[in-house]
Amino acid sequence: MRARVLLGCAVAVIGLAGRARAQKNGSTPLVTVNGEAFDSLRGRPLENATIEMIGGARSTVADSRGRFSFDSVAPGKYTFVAYHAALDSIGFAGLSARAIITDGHDSVRIAVPSFPTLWRLACGDVPAPSDSGFVYGSVRDAATHKAIAGATVNLTWVDISLDSAHQVRQKRWRRQVTSDSTGSYGACGIPTDAAARVQAYSTAGASGLIDLSHDSLRVRRRDLFVGPAESAGRERRGMIAGTVANEAGAPFPGARIVMDEVSEVRSDRNGRFTIRDVPIGTRQLQVLSIGMAPVVMTVDIFAADTSVVAAQVRRMTTLDVVRIIGSAAQRRLIQDLESRRHRGGGYMLDSTQIGGHGTMMSVFTTVPTVQIQRIGNAGRFFVLLPQGNRQCVAALWIDGVQQMTGREADVAYDQLLDIHPDEIAVVEVYPHATTVPMELAGTDPTCGVVALWTKSKLSR
């Protein structure tokens, strides 16, 4: 697995020995060592990086141009290590360079390897697409912390484009890789301009569905812990204790803290919140409040342990109201939705009720009479509706088109794995065949109907 090779070789690529010079007649005057710390991925200096000189047990801070110096250094062999927050997102704890210091004319350069170098280490000799990068990391068992070989890692994203008629088109992509004997994985060719999501699962369970950082960086690392789903006992659960503050650092009360598989909580008057009985593994939470930009955080949960988090919310920039006059077809769809809402017979959720959830599975758990049937540990599921003394799989409609039914229903519901609640405008659920609207009856409404309408469909 090349992801492991990348981790093992990163420091070796970075190390840069200084120029070796012959010392004169054994004299060893103290000299000044100058150096530079540079981020080759972002093309800028590592401003304010902390630089440690291991052999001399000294440290300093780089200036705005990434330059640093150490005075009164005795000639000899030294290792210089740079630490910076920019290194965290690519999975480097620090960068090192080894140098032989002689007469003070040596210059030490500590640099993040270039993207072509890292791509070759992680992905081989296949040319890198200009708009893509790679994601790598490790998969571990949240209960034992041991690496998991053979775990499946799914990455999904949506490609949005305009066709010749200036209609918005969406294509969903999925990349699936398997962890190696050390639990390491690497996925190459992941677009940098798309909001990608990642999830790992194995016989030990699954991680949460995690949003990757969306900062156009071509190298991203995400380690994942997997654990049993919410059906696990309390011995396989942990707790989150957190605080929410505003831009000034003052406590922010009343913020909604939303996670899949657990009940929503709110921050108290001191900005504090606690979430109990959280399934172990890597999970994602969102901090939401009206008028504030959402905060998305990834948290590793371990059994009988408390994970501490701190969130800071910032006010969103308010834009002028934009009025949109839809097409005749779009107006007709909205009229039909309003008509069904007034007729009743089912449940209807709009975007304000849907958007606070991380997955479509979480959305459906809020609907009365609905039960979720999980399929394995990959986040797959069916929506079950009651029919007399039994339950059966609801027919699924997306944007007015009935999806596969019968033996192929699992293929239809797999599409929900690639849909994020933020993309959905309306969800309709009709539990009983007698209340299913004629326009959604389709071929087999006897088990009830679930209908999703995307924002892109209703805005055309």
C-alpha positions as CSV (number, residue, x, y, z in Angstrom):
1,M,0.0,0.0,0.0
2,R,1.6,3.2,-1.2
3,A,0.0,5.3,1.6
4,R,2.3,3.6,4.1
5,V,5.3,4.2,1.8
6,L,4.4,7.9,1.8
7,L,4.4,8.0,5.6
8,G,7.7,6.1,5.8
9,C,9.5,8.2,3.2
10,A,8.3,11.7,3.9
11,V,11.1,12.7,6.3
12,A,13.7,11.0,4.1
13,V,12.7,13.1,1.1
14,I,12.7,16.3,3.2
15,G,16.1,15.8,4.8
16,L,18.8,18.1,3.3
17,A,22.3,18.0,4.4
18,G,24.3,21.2,4.5
19,R,27.5,21.7,2.4
20,A,30.4,19.7,3.8
21,R,33.5,21.8,4.3
22,A,36.9,20.8,5.6
23,Q,37.6,22.2,9.0
24,K,40.9,24.2,9.3
25,N,43.6,22.8,11.5
26,G,41.1,21.4,14.0
27,S,39.8,24.8,15.0
28,T,36.2,24.9,16.0
29,P,34.9,28.5,16.3
30,L,31.2,29.0,17.1
31,V,29.2,30.0,14.0
32,T,25.8,31.3,13.1
33,V,23.4,28.9,11.2
34,N,20.8,30.4,8.9
35,G,17.9,28.5,7.4
36,E,14.5,28.6,5.7
37,A,11.3,26.7,6.2
38,F,9.1,26.4,3.1
39,D,5.7,24.8,2.2
40,S,6.2,23.5,-1.4
41,L,2.5,22.4,-1.6
42,R,1.1,25.8,-1.0
43,G,4.0,27.7,-2.5
44,R,4.7,29.9,0.5
45,P,7.0,30.1,3.5
46,L,6.1,28.4,6.8
47,E,5.6,31.7,8.6
48,N,6.0,31.6,12.4
49,A,7.0,27.9,12.2
50,T,8.7,26.6,15.4
51,I,12.2,25.4,14.6
52,E,14.1,23.0,16.9
53,M,17.8,22.2,16.7
54,I,17.8,18.7,18.1
55,G,21.5,18.3,18.6
56,G,21.8,21.6,20.5
57,A,18.5,21.4,22.4
58,R,17.5,24.9,21.2
59,S,14.5,26.4,19.4
60,T,13.4,29.6,17.6
61,V,10.5,30.9,15.5
62,A,10.7,31.6,11.8
63,D,9.9,35.1,10.5
64,S,7.2,36.0,8.0
65,R,9.5,34.8,5.1
66,G,10.1,31.4,6.9
67,R,13.7,32.4,7.7
68,F,15.4,31.4,11.0
69,S,18.9,31.5,12.6
70,F,20.8,30.0,15.5
71,D,23.9,31.7,16.8
72,S,26.9,30.4,18.7
73,V,26.6,26.9,17.2
74,A,29.6,24.6,17.4
75,P,30.4,22.8,14.1
76,G,29.0,19.3,13.9
77,K,26.1,17.2,12.8
78,Y,22.6,18.5,13.7
79,T,18.9,17.7,13.0
80,F,16.5,20.7,12.5
81,V,12.8,20.1,12.9
82,A,10.0,22.4,11.9
83,Y,6.5,22.4,13.4
84,H,3.5,24.3,11.9
85,A,-0.3,24.1,11.9
86,A,-0.2,23.9,8.1
87,L,1.5,20.5,8.4
88,D,-1.4,18.9,10.3
89,S,-3.8,18.7,7.4
90,I,-1.3,16.7,5.3
91,G,-0.5,14.4,8.2
92,F,3.1,15.5,9.1
93,A,3.8,16.0,12.8
94,G,7.0,17.8,11.8
95,L,9.5,18.2,9.0
96,S,13.2,17.5,9.6
97,A,16.5,18.3,7.8
98,R,19.9,17.0,8.7
99,A,22.9,19.2,8.2
100,I,26.7,19.2,8.8
101,I,27.6,22.6,10.2
102,T,31.2,23.8,9.4
103,D,32.2,27.4,9.0
104,G,28.8,29.1,9.2
105,H,28.3,29.5,5.4
106,D,26.0,26.5,5.3
107,S,22.3,27.1,4.8
108,V,19.6,24.8,6.1
109,R,16.4,24.4,4.1
110,I,13.4,22.5,5.6
111,A,10.7,22.0,3.0
112,V,7.5,20.1,2.5
113,P,8.1,17.8,-0.6
114,S,6.5,19.0,-3.8
115,F,3.2,17.6,-4.9
116,P,4.7,15.6,-7.8
117,T,7.1,13.9,-5.3
118,L,4.3,13.0,-2.9
119,W,2.0,11.9,-5.7
120,R,4.7,9.5,-7.0
121,L,5.2,8.0,-3.5
122,A,1.5,7.6,-2.9
123,C,0.1,6.8,-6.4
124,G,3.0,5.6,-8.6
125,D,4.0,6.8,-12.0
126,V,0.4,7.5,-13.2
127,P,0.2,11.2,-14.1
128,A,-1.7,13.3,-11.6
129,P,-4.9,15.1,-13.0
130,S,-4.5,18.8,-12.8
131,D,-7.6,19.2,-10.6
132,S,-7.1,16.2,-8.3
133,G,-5.0,15.0,-5.4
134,F,-5.0,12.1,-3.0
135,V,-6.3,11.2,0.4
136,Y,-4.5,8.8,2.8
137,G,-4.6,7.7,6.3
138,S,-5.1,4.7,8.6
139,V,-8.0,2.6,9.8
140,R,-8.1,1.4,13.4
141,D,-10.4,-0.4,15.8
142,A,-11.9,2.1,18.2
143,A,-12.1,-0.5,21.0
144,T,-8.6,-1.9,20.7
145,H,-6.8,0.8,18.8
146,K,-5.2,-1.9,16.6
147,A,-4.7,-1.4,12.9
148,I,-7.4,-3.0,10.7
149,A,-6.2,-4.8,7.6
150,G,-8.7,-5.3,4.8
151,A,-11.0,-2.5,5.9
152,T,-13.1,-0.8,3.1
153,V,-12.8,2.9,2.7
154,N,-15.4,4.7,0.6
155,L,-15.0,8.2,-0.8
156,T,-17.9,9.9,-2.5
157,W,-18.3,13.3,-4.2
158,V,-20.5,15.1,-6.6
159,D,-19.4,16.6,-9.9
160,I,-21.5,19.6,-10.8
161,S,-21.5,21.1,-14.4
162,L,-23.5,23.1,-16.9
163,D,-24.7,21.5,-20.1
164,S,-25.1,23.2,-23.5
165,A,-28.6,24.3,-22.4
166,H,-27.2,25.9,-19.2
167,Q,-28.9,23.3,-17.1
168,V,-27.2,22.2,-13.9
169,R,-26.1,18.5,-14.1
170,Q,-24.8,16.4,-11.2
171,K,-22.9,13.2,-11.4
172,R,-22.0,11.2,-8.3
173,W,-18.7,9.5,-8.0
174,R,-17.4,6.9,-5.6
175,R,-13.9,5.6,-5.0
176,Q,-13.4,2.5,-2.9
177,V,-10.1,1.3,-1.5
178,T,-8.9,-1.3,1.0
179,S,-6.5,-0.9,3.9
180,D,-3.2,-2.9,3.8
181,S,-1.7,-5.1,6.5
182,T,-0.8,-2.0,8.5
183,G,-4.2,-0.5,8.3
184,S,-3.0,2.2,5.9
185,Y,-5.0,3.3,2.9
186,G,-4.6,5.7,0.0
187,A,-7.1,7.0,-2.6
188,C,-5.7,8.8,-5.6
189,G,-7.5,11.0,-8.1
190,I,-9.8,12.7,-5.6
191,P,-10.9,16.2,-6.9
192,T,-9.8,19.2,-4.9
193,D,-12.8,21.3,-6.0
194,A,-15.5,18.9,-4.8
195,A,-16.8,18.3,-1.3
196,A,-15.7,14.7,-0.7
197,R,-16.8,12.5,2.1
198,V,-15.1,9.4,3.5
199,Q,-16.2,6.5,5.6
200,A,-14.5,3.3,6.7
201,Y,-16.1,0.0,7.7
202,S,-15.0,-3.5,8.6
203,T,-16.2,-6.5,10.6
204,A,-15.6,-4.3,13.7
205,G,-18.2,-1.8,12.6
206,A,-18.0,1.5,10.8
207,S,-16.9,5.1,11.3
208,G,-19.2,8.0,10.8
209,L,-19.5,9.7,7.4
210,I,-16.9,12.4,7.5
211,D,-16.6,15.5,5.4
212,L,-13.0,16.1,4.2
213,S,-11.5,19.5,4.4
214,H,-12.4,21.6,1.4
215,D,-9.4,24.0,1.0
216,S,-8.2,22.9,-2.5
217,L,-5.2,21.2,-0.9
218,R,-4.0,18.3,-3.1
219,V,-2.8,16.1,-0.2
220,R,-5.2,15.3,2.7
221,R,-5.0,12.9,5.5
222,R,-7.9,11.4,7.4
223,D,-7.3,8.7,10.0
224,L,-10.5,6.7,10.9
225,F,-11.5,4.7,13.9
226,V,-14.3,2.2,13.4
227,G,-16.7,1.0,16.1
228,P,-20.1,-0.7,16.5
229,A,-23.3,1.2,15.5
230,E,-25.7,2.8,18.0
231,S,-27.1,-0.6,18.9
232,A,-23.9,-1.3,20.9
233,G,-24.1,-1.4,24.7
234,R,-22.9,1.4,26.9
235,E,-19.6,-0.3,27.4
236,R,-19.0,0.6,23.7
237,R,-19.9,4.2,24.1
238,G,-18.2,7.4,25.0
239,M,-19.0,11.1,25.8
240,I,-18.3,14.5,24.3
241,A,-17.8,17.6,26.4
242,G,-17.6,20.8,24.6
243,T,-17.8,24.6,24.6
244,V,-19.2,27.0,22.0
245,A,-17.8,30.6,21.8
246,N,-18.5,33.6,19.5
247,E,-15.9,35.5,17.5
248,A,-14.9,37.5,20.6
249,G,-14.4,34.3,22.6
250,A,-17.4,34.8,24.8
251,P,-19.7,31.9,25.7
252,F,-22.4,31.3,23.0
253,P,-25.6,29.8,24.4
254,G,-28.4,28.1,22.5
255,A,-26.3,26.6,19.7
256,R,-27.6,23.3,18.3
257,I,-25.1,20.5,18.4
258,V,-26.2,17.8,15.9
259,M,-24.7,14.3,15.4
260,D,-26.0,11.2,13.7
261,E,-27.1,8.4,15.9
262,V,-27.5,10.6,19.0
263,S,-30.1,13.1,20.2
264,E,-29.5,16.8,19.5
265,V,-28.3,19.0,22.4
266,R,-27.9,22.7,22.9
267,S,-25.1,24.8,24.5
268,D,-26.1,26.2,27.9
269,R,-25.7,29.8,29.1
270,N,-22.0,29.2,29.6
271,G,-21.6,27.8,26.1
272,R,-21.1,24.3,27.4
273,F,-22.6,21.1,26.2
274,T,-22.4,17.4,26.9
275,I,-23.3,14.5,24.6
276,R,-23.6,11.2,26.3
277,D,-23.7,7.6,25.0
278,V,-22.0,8.3,21.7
279,P,-21.0,5.2,19.7
280,I,-17.3,4.8,19.6
281,G,-15.3,5.5,16.4
282,T,-14.6,8.6,14.3
283,R,-17.8,10.7,14.3
284,Q,-18.8,14.1,12.9
285,L,-20.7,16.8,14.7
286,Q,-22.1,20.1,13.5
287,V,-22.7,23.3,15.5
288,L,-25.6,25.3,14.1
289,S,-27.3,28.6,15.0
290,I,-29.4,31.0,13.1
291,G,-27.3,33.7,11.4
292,M,-24.1,31.9,12.1
293,A,-21.9,29.9,9.8
294,P,-22.1,26.1,10.5
295,V,-19.1,24.6,12.3
296,V,-18.2,21.0,11.3
297,M,-15.9,19.0,13.6
298,T,-14.5,15.5,13.5
299,V,-14.2,13.7,16.9
300,D,-12.6,10.4,17.8
301,I,-14.8,8.6,20.4
302,F,-13.5,5.9,22.7
303,A,-15.2,3.6,25.2
304,A,-15.7,5.0,28.7
305,D,-13.8,8.2,27.7
306,T,-14.6,11.8,27.3
307,S,-13.6,13.7,24.1
308,V,-13.2,17.4,24.7
309,V,-13.9,19.9,21.8
310,A,-14.1,23.6,21.4
311,A,-16.1,25.4,18.7
312,Q,-16.1,29.0,17.6
313,V,-19.1,30.3,15.6
314,R,-18.9,33.3,13.2
315,R,-21.6,35.4,11.8
316,M,-22.5,34.7,8.2
317,T,-22.3,37.5,5.6
318,T,-25.9,38.5,4.8
319,L,-26.6,39.0,1.1
320,D,-29.4,41.0,-0.5
321,V,-32.6,39.0,-1.2
322,V,-32.6,37.5,-4.7
323,R,-36.0,36.8,-6.2
324,I,-36.2,34.0,-8.7
325,I,-39.0,33.4,-11.1
326,G,-39.1,29.7,-11.9
327,S,-40.1,27.9,-15.0
328,A,-43.6,26.7,-15.6
329,A,-42.6,23.1,-14.8
330,Q,-40.9,24.2,-11.6
331,R,-43.9,26.2,-10.5
332,R,-46.1,23.2,-11.2
333,L,-43.9,20.9,-9.1
334,I,-44.1,23.3,-6.2
335,Q,-47.9,23.7,-6.5
336,D,-48.2,19.9,-6.5
337,L,-46.1,19.7,-3.3
338,E,-48.2,22.3,-1.6
339,S,-51.4,20.5,-2.7
340,R,-50.1,17.2,-1.2
341,R,-49.1,19.1,2.0
342,H,-52.6,20.4,2.5
343,R,-54.2,17.0,1.7
344,G,-52.2,15.3,4.4
345,G,-52.0,11.5,4.6
346,G,-48.3,11.6,5.0
347,Y,-45.3,13.4,6.5
348,M,-43.4,16.2,4.7
349,L,-40.0,17.7,5.8
350,D,-38.6,20.8,4.2
351,S,-35.0,21.9,4.0
352,T,-35.1,23.7,7.4
353,Q,-35.8,20.3,9.0
354,I,-33.5,18.3,6.9
355,G,-30.4,20.5,6.8
356,G,-29.3,19.9,10.3
357,H,-28.6,16.2,9.7
358,G,-25.4,14.6,8.5
359,T,-26.9,11.7,6.5
360,M,-30.2,10.7,4.9
361,M,-30.4,7.8,7.4
362,S,-30.5,10.4,10.2
363,V,-33.2,12.4,8.4
364,F,-35.6,9.4,8.2
365,T,-35.1,8.6,11.9
366,T,-37.1,11.8,12.7
367,V,-40.2,10.6,10.8
368,P,-43.0,8.9,12.8
369,T,-43.8,5.3,11.9
370,V,-40.5,4.9,9.9
371,Q,-38.0,2.3,10.9
372,I,-34.5,1.9,9.5
373,Q,-33.1,-1.4,8.5
374,R,-29.3,-1.3,8.3
375,I,-27.5,-3.5,5.7
376,G,-24.0,-4.4,6.9
377,N,-21.6,-1.8,8.3
378,A,-21.3,0.4,5.2
379,G,-24.0,2.9,6.1
380,R,-26.5,1.2,3.7
381,F,-30.1,1.0,4.8
382,F,-33.8,0.5,3.8
383,V,-36.8,2.6,5.0
384,L,-39.4,0.3,6.4
385,L,-43.0,1.2,6.8
386,P,-45.7,-0.7,8.7
387,Q,-48.3,-2.6,6.7
388,G,-50.7,-4.4,9.1
389,N,-48.7,-6.8,11.2
390,R,-45.6,-6.6,9.0
391,Q,-43.2,-4.1,7.7
392,C,-41.9,-3.8,4.2
393,V,-39.5,-1.6,2.1
394,A,-41.0,1.7,1.0
395,A,-40.9,2.5,-2.7
396,L,-38.3,5.2,-3.4
397,W,-38.8,8.2,-5.7
398,I,-36.1,10.8,-6.4
399,D,-37.0,14.0,-8.3
400,G,-40.3,12.5,-9.6
401,V,-38.7,9.2,-10.9
402,Q,-39.5,5.9,-9.2
403,Q,-36.3,4.0,-8.5
404,M,-35.8,0.2,-8.7
405,T,-38.2,-2.0,-6.6
406,G,-38.4,-5.6,-5.6
407,R,-35.1,-7.5,-5.6
408,E,-33.3,-4.4,-6.9
409,A,-34.5,-2.1,-4.1
410,D,-31.1,-2.3,-2.4
411,V,-29.6,-0.8,-5.6
412,A,-32.1,2.1,-5.4
413,Y,-31.4,2.8,-1.8
414,D,-27.7,2.8,-2.3
415,Q,-28.2,6.1,-4.1
416,L,-29.0,7.7,-0.8
417,L,-25.4,7.0,0.4
418,D,-24.2,9.7,-2.1
419,I,-26.9,12.3,-1.2
420,H,-26.2,14.8,1.5
421,P,-29.2,16.3,3.3
422,D,-28.1,19.8,2.3
423,E,-28.9,18.9,-1.3
424,I,-32.5,18.0,-0.5
425,A,-35.4,20.5,-0.6
426,V,-38.3,18.3,0.5
427,V,-38.8,14.7,1.8
428,E,-42.3,13.1,1.6
429,V,-43.2,9.9,3.4
430,Y,-46.6,8.1,2.8
431,P,-46.8,5.1,5.2
432,H,-50.0,3.6,3.8
433,A,-50.8,2.6,0.3
434,T,-54.3,4.2,0.6
435,T,-52.8,7.6,1.2
436,V,-50.2,7.5,-1.6
437,P,-50.9,10.3,-4.1
438,M,-51.7,9.2,-7.6
439,E,-48.7,11.0,-9.0
440,L,-46.4,8.9,-6.8
441,A,-48.3,5.6,-7.0
442,G,-46.0,4.1,-9.6
443,T,-45.9,0.4,-10.1
444,D,-46.1,-0.9,-6.5
445,P,-47.2,1.5,-3.7
446,T,-48.4,-1.3,-1.4
447,C,-45.5,-0.8,1.0
448,G,-45.8,3.0,1.1
449,V,-43.7,5.6,-0.6
450,V,-40.7,7.8,0.2
451,A,-40.1,10.7,-2.2
452,L,-37.1,13.0,-2.3
453,W,-36.9,16.3,-4.2
454,T,-33.5,17.9,-4.7
455,K,-32.9,21.6,-4.6
456,S,-31.5,21.5,-8.1
457,K,-34.7,19.9,-9.4
458,L,-37.0,22.5,-7.8
459,S,-34.8,25.4,-9.0
460,R,-34.8,24.6,-12.7
